[in-house]
Amino acid sequence: MLLNGCRKEPKGDPGPNEIWLEYKAFNPLQRKIAAGTTITFINKDNANHSVTETHNLFDSGRIKSGDSYSYTFTTPGTYYFFCNYHSSNSSEQGAILVQ
């Protein structure tokens, strides 16, 4: 039994149109969706994060703990995104494939 509270407890799983920012990582790192789908990025971490598309198609700005950002993907293609606060962390880089 862990008593010091340092263990990271699972918080469940993201819904089919969600990506969670938790433990300085995107969960999941990739999603495959249909055009017209809205993805909601939810900050479940205690640090600030952002979601920025590599070609500046979208940029959430700061997402505080407990806040979210949504974007609707209307055009087929692959969209790569990262967190501006932790851009060198490969766990905070992801992709969405829109079909």
C-alpha positions in Angstrom: 0.0 0.0 0.0 1.3 3.4 -1.0 0.9 6.1 1.7 2.9 9.0 0.4 0.5 10.0 -2.4 3.1 10.1 -5.1 1.6 7.4 -7.2 -0.2 8.5 -10.4 -3.6 6.9 -10.3 -5.3 6.1 -13.6 -8.0 8.7 -14.4 -9.9 6.4 -16.9 -9.7 6.6 -20.7 -10.3 9.5 -23.0 -13.5 9.4 -25.0 -13.4 8.7 -28.8 -13.2 12.5 -29.6 -11.0 13.5 -26.7 -7.2 13.8 -26.1 -6.1 14.2 -22.6 -3.0 16.2 -21.5 -1.8 14.3 -18.4 1.6 13.6 -16.8 3.2 15.8 -19.5 1.9 13.7 -22.3 -0.9 13.6 -24.8 -3.2 10.6 -24.3 -3.5 9.2 -26.9 -0.7 10.5 -29.1 -2.7 9.8 -32.3 -6.3 9.7 -33.4 -7.9 8.7 -36.7 -11.2 10.6 -37.3 -13.7 11.4 -40.0 -13.7 14.9 -41.5 -16.1 17.2 -39.5 -15.2 15.7 -36.2 -14.5 17.9 -33.2 -11.7 16.9 -30.9 -11.6 18.2 -27.4 -8.2 18.5 -25.7 -8.6 18.3 -21.9 -5.9 19.3 -19.4 -6.0 16.7 -16.6 -2.5 17.6 -15.5 -1.5 20.1 -12.8 0.7 22.0 -15.3 -0.3 24.4 -18.0 -0.3 23.0 -21.6 -1.1 24.1 -25.1 -2.1 22.4 -28.3 -0.4 24.0 -31.3 -0.6 22.7 -34.9 2.8 22.7 -36.5 1.7 25.0 -39.4 -0.3 27.2 -37.0 -3.7 26.1 -38.3 -4.8 26.2 -34.7 -3.3 27.2 -31.3 -5.1 26.8 -28.1 -3.0 29.2 -26.1 -2.6 28.3 -22.4 -4.9 25.5 -21.2 -5.0 25.6 -17.4 -5.5 22.5 -15.3 -9.1 21.4 -15.6 -9.7 23.5 -18.8 -10.2 22.3 -22.4 -9.9 23.4 -26.0 -11.9 22.0 -29.0 -11.1 22.1 -32.7 -13.2 20.8 -35.6 -11.2 19.1 -38.3 -13.0 19.7 -41.6 -10.4 18.8 -44.2 -8.8 15.4 -44.8 -5.1 15.2 -44.0 -2.6 14.6 -41.2 -2.3 17.3 -38.6 0.7 17.3 -36.2 0.5 19.2 -32.9 2.6 19.8 -29.9 2.6 21.6 -26.5 4.4 25.0 -26.6 5.2 24.7 -22.9 7.1 21.4 -23.4 8.0 21.4 -27.1 11.1 19.3 -26.6 9.1 16.5 -24.9 8.2 13.8 -27.5 5.3 12.7 -25.4 3.7 16.1 -26.0 3.7 15.8 -29.7 0.9 14.0 -31.5 -1.0 13.6 -34.8 -4.6 13.4 -36.0 -5.4 11.7 -39.3 -8.5 13.1 -40.8 -10.2 10.9 -43.5 
